[in-house]
Amino acid sequence: MHVLHISRGKVYGGLETLLVTLARQRSLCPAMEPEFALCFDGRLRQELEATAAPVHMLGHARVSRPISTWKARRALARLLAGGRYDVAVCHLAWAQAIFGPVVRRAGVPLIFWLHGATSGRHWLERWARLTSPDLAICNSTFTAGFLPNLYNGIPAAVLHNPVMAPPVLHDPGRSAVRAETNTREDTVVIIQVSRMEHGKGHRVHIEALAQLKDLPNWICWQVGGAQGPAERRYIESLVELAEARGIKDRIRFVGQRSDVWRLLQAADVFCQPNTEPEGFGLCFVEALYAGLPVITAAFGSAKEVLNGSCAILVPPGDVRETASALRALILYSRLRLKLSEAAPRHAIALGSPNIALRKLHSYISEQFATARTLSNPSAAES
């Protein structure tokens, strides 16, 4: 089965990490061969090509420039005309709106992969709604609850994102990472790894840490870089907030990193008190694999993905409760250890690539085998 994944590819976040995982772990399900069609060059293309997975560049499609969109559609049409693909997957409303009609005209079965909450009211979502897919994949039960805002009456399946377990980091690896960041061995390291956008709760996190500034022996690593002007301004505002609260020297903005797994395994606590719900929360599973207890807001998929065995869930936007959870994990090493020991087992149960890729293959093959049988009853007899 040849599957073409269609995505924008302009920035790098959870969706892009998923696509790279599908490429890197494709040997776990040899019956499903992924290829990728992107519009923008950058980190995603580089990481996909490093796996030797086929990557096809469609051109910089911008809705504000109709000719660029037309050219990208033509490029996809030529790619599909070869008859190589058994199914095409559009990730997010942007890809579905622009490229869904092209897939339909080519006669290739169309899947829409929903990665987060959607109201269906944004102009891109209304545009995407004009082309119904044959199947929807939702990355959580929480996300699936929003699918009717886009499409009613289509088959849908819930598939938690596959997440790769990182290589185990042993000393002097952990010591080396701490030396790189000028962090003492006995310091409790609180880490957040996320896109630099307000919904990830950075401001709540900093305000909560400010309530602990009289507490010794902790430091915070903020991992994530600006991928555009808005994110640069956002980071500047966070630095200003940390300075205003008197904790600038205890928060390290380490920028975007390709070795996030090293930082996670050299840390002690993962904290991301979201102010907007996560569709899945891939970052949580990565933290759990690294043996980190997680602090986050109790809404969205967090209530589905996490539980009290490995995490502390706090009310959304609640600085005081976030500070209380941080204080407990900084002061009480036994509590950290208890949550840490359960974390990797929980991560494997949630996001094993071996299980997830085989489920994806099963969902696709069963759905389109059924569709072929309905359209051609004699196929069932043969």
N, C-alpha and C positions, 0 to 999 in steps of 0.2 A: 504494500500500500504506500503510494507516494503522496505525501501531505505537504502542501505549500502554505506556509504561515506568512501572512501579509501584515506588515506593521510599519509605522512611521519611521522609527529608528533615530529620531532626532535627539532625544535625551536618554538618560540611563537611570532606571529605577527598578521597581519590582517586576513589571512586565518584561523588561529587557533581561533581567536575571532569569526569569522563567524560560525565555526563548533560548538563552545560552545553555541552560540546564537540559532542555530538550535536545539540543545539538550534542552536548558533551556525553549525555547518558543514552544516546540512541542505540548503543549496542545491547542495552538491557531488553529492548523489544525489537529484534531484527525484522519483524514483520511490518514495521512502520518506519518508513524512511522520510525524515523531515528535510524540507528545503525552505529557504527564506527569501522573501521579496521585500526590500526596503526602499524608502525614498530618500533618506538622508545618510550621508557618510558620517562616521564617528566611532565612538567606542563600541557600540553594538556590532557594527560591521566587522571591526577588528577582532573582537572576541569570537564571533561566529566563524570567521575565516580561520582563526587559530585552531578550531576544532576540525577543520577540513570539510565542514558541511557546505553544500552549495548555497551561495548567496547571490541573488540577482538584484541589481540596482535598477529601479524604475525611473529615477530622476526626481528632482526636487519639486514635489507637488505642493503647491500653495493655493489654497482656495481663493485668495485675493488676486491670484494671477491665473485666470482660466486656461490660458494656453499651456502653462506648466502642468495643470491637472489633466488636460487633454492628452499631452504627450505621455504622462505617466500611465494613463489608462491604455493608451495604444501599446506601450511597452508591455503591460501586463497581458493584454489581449494576444500579442505575439507569443508571449511565453506560454500561455494556456493553449494556444492553437496547436502546439506540438502533440497534444493528447497524452502527455506524460503523467498528469496528476489525477488521482482518484478523488481528491477532495481539496478544497481551499478553505483556509481559516482566516477570517478577518478579526484582528484584535482591536478592540475599542470602537467607538462610534465613528471616529475619523476614517479609519480604514473601511468600515462597513459602508459608510455614505459614499465615499469616492470610488471604491473598487468592487463593492458588492454587485452592482449592475453589470460590471464587466465579467465577473465570474458567472453570473446568471446567463448572460448571452453566450458564453462559451460552453454552456451545458454541463459545467462542473458542479457537483454537489457543494453547497455553501454552508459553512459553520460560522457562527458568531460567538466569540469568546468574551464573556462579560467579566470585567475585572473589579468592578466596584459599584457602589450605589448610584442609581441614576433616576432622575425625576421624569425623564422623557420630554422635558420642556425646552431644553437648550436647542438652539437651531440645528446644531450638528446631529443631535439625537432625533429631532424631527425628520431630518434629511435621511438618516440611517433607517428610520422606520419605514421608508418607502420601499425598501428591499428586504423582504422577509427571508431569513435563513431557513435551511432545512433542519438544523439542529442548533441548540445553544448549549455552550459549556459555561457553567458558573463556578467561580473559584471558592464559593462557600454557600452554605444554606442561607446565610444572611444576604449575600448578593443575589441569590436566586429569587428572593422575595421582591426584588425590584424589576425583574425581567418583564412582568406584565405592563410596566410603564413604557416599554418599547414594543414588545411582541406578545400577543395573546394566542394561545392554542398551538404553539409549536413544541415539539419534543425538547426536553431539557434534561441535563444531567449535571450533578454537582461533583466537581473534582478538585480536591485540595491541591494546590501547587506542589509539584515535586521539588524537594530541596535537597541538595547534595550535602552529605556530611563532610566537613572539612578534614584535612589531615590533622592528626594529633600533634600538638606543639608541646615539646618537652623542654625543660631547661637544658642549655642556656637560652632556648628560644624565647620563653616568657621573659627572662631577665633582659635579653637583648632588646625586646620591644619596649620594655619599661625604661631602659637606658636611652633609647632613641627619643622617647618622649619626656625625658628628664623626670621620671617618676620613681620614687623609692619603692623597694620591694615590699615594705610593710604597709604601704598606702592602699586603702580601699578605693579601687577605680570604678567609677560609674561611667558607663558608656552609652551613647545614643548614636545609632547609625541610620540615617534616613535622608531623603531628599530635603533640601533646605526650603521648606514651605510651611506656612503658619499652621496648617492642619496637623502637623506632626508634633505639636505641643512644646516646641522649644522654649517659648516664653513661660509657660507653666513650670517647666522643668527648672529654668533658671530662678524663677521666683521661689520655688520650693527649696532649692539649694541655698538661696539667700537666707532662709529661715534657719539654716544649719551652719552658718558661717562661724559660729563660736565652737562648733564641734570639730576637733582636730582629726587629722589622719584620713582625709578623703580628697579626691580630685575627680574632675569630670572631663572625659574626652568626647568632644562633639565631632563626629565624623560625617563629612558630606561637603561637597563643593558647589559653587555657583555654576549653573548651566545656562544662565541668561542674566540680563540686567536686573530683573525683579528679584532674583535670588541673591545677587550681590548686595542689593540694598537691604534685603532681609537679614543677611549675615551681619552687615554693618550695624543694624538696629539691635541685634542680639549682643554684639560686642559692647555696644553702648549701654545696654541694660545691665550686663554683667558688671561693667565698670561703675554704673550708678548704684548698684546694690553692694558694692565693695567686695566682689568675689572674682574679679577679672583674672587674678593671678592663680585661681584654682580651677579655671575652665580653659581647656586647651582646644582651640578650633584647629583640628589637624587637616582639614580639607578633604578632598575626594581621594580615596585610596583604592588600589586594586588588590591590596592584601588585607581586606577587612577581617578575614578569618584569623589572622595573626593578632590583630588588635582585640578581637572578641575573646580569644583564648588567654590573652594577657590581662583581661579585665576581671571584675568581680560581680558587678551588677549591671543589668541592662534596664534602662529607664527611657520610655517614650510615652509620655502622658498625652496621647492624641486629643485634639479638640475636634477632629472630624473622624468618623469611623473608618476603619480599614476594611477593604473588601476581603482580604485574606490575612495579611500580616506576615509576609515572608520573612521580614526582619526578626520577628519573634521566634520563628522556627530556627533560624540561623543562630540566634542567641542561645536557644535551648540546646542545640547540638554542641555548642561550646561550653555547656554546663553552667550557664548564667541564669540566676533567678530573674524574672521579668517583672517590672512595674509598668502598668499601662492603665488606660481608662476602660471602664467596664461597659463598653457598648460596641456595636458593630460585630465583626467576626471575632473580636478578642474573647467574648464570652463563649464562643464555639471552639476556638483554638486553644485557649488556656484554661487552667483551673488552679485550685488552691494547692495542688501538689507541687507546682513549679513556678507559681506567679502570685503577685498581689495585685488585685484589681481595685481601682479607686474610682470615685465618681468623676465623670468628665469635667475638666476645668477646675477641679478642686485642688488648690495649691496646698491647703493645710493637710489634707489627707495624703497627698503625694509626698509632702515633707515628712509626714509621720511614717510612711512606708520606707522612705529612704533612710530615716533615722534608725529604724528597726534593723535594716539590713547592714547598715554601717556598724552599729554597736554590737549586734549579736551574731557572732560567727557561726554558732550552732544552727541558727535559723537559715543563714546563707547556705551552709553545708547541706541541710535537709532538703531545701528546694533545689540546690545544685545537683544532688545525686539523682533526683527524679527527672531532671530536665532532659537529658539525652534520650531516655526511654520514651518520653512523651513526644519528642521530635520525630523519632523513627516511626512511631505509630501514626503521626500526622502526615509526614511528607516524604516517605520512602519513595525514591524515584522508581525502583523496581516495581512497586505496586501501582504507582500512579500512571506510569507509561502503559502498563498492560491494561489498566482500566480505561485509559483513553482509547487505546486500540479497540477494546471491546465495545465501547460506546459507539465509536464510529462504524465499525464493521457491522454490528447488530442493527443500527439505525438504517444504514443504506442497503443492507441485505434485505431488510423488511420492505424498504421502499421499492427495490427491484422486483421483489415477489409480488407486491400489490399491483405494480404497473405491468407485470408479465407473469401471470399465474403459472404458465408452463415452466418457468424457471424453477419453481419449487419441485415439480415432478422430475426435472432433470437432475 
